[in-house]
Amino acid sequence: MTTMVTMKEHVAAYLLERSMLGFSVSGPNAQLLSSFADFADEQDCRRLTSDLIINWAKDRSRINQPFTWAGRLAIVKPFAAYHDAPGSSDEFPASRYSASHGGG
């Protein structure tokens, strides 16, 4: 029997790897990723979908403005690219956008 990994565990692994590479993993971006993971786990989602990420960006934002939603999406995008392993069923298009815009 395989145990399903929570989104919170995926985010923790991502932050740990970034920390080991010398990146800072504290502050507002890490807190927002944690908020996203909590939201995904509350929804019982095990894969990244555009609907999931957009709903989190809009529903959990204190400021109800598109520029705020865009900023929240930009914070999740690198995590989505990290999470987008070969054979993954994730649909959030982070890797496609990264490749078409020179990796960032």
Secondary structure, 3 states (H helix, E strand, C coil): CCCCCCHHHHHHHHHHHHHHCCCCCCCHHHHHHHHHHHHHHHCCCCCCCHHHHHHHHHHCCCCCCHHHHHHHHHHHHHHHHHHCCCCCCCCCCHHHHHHHCCCC
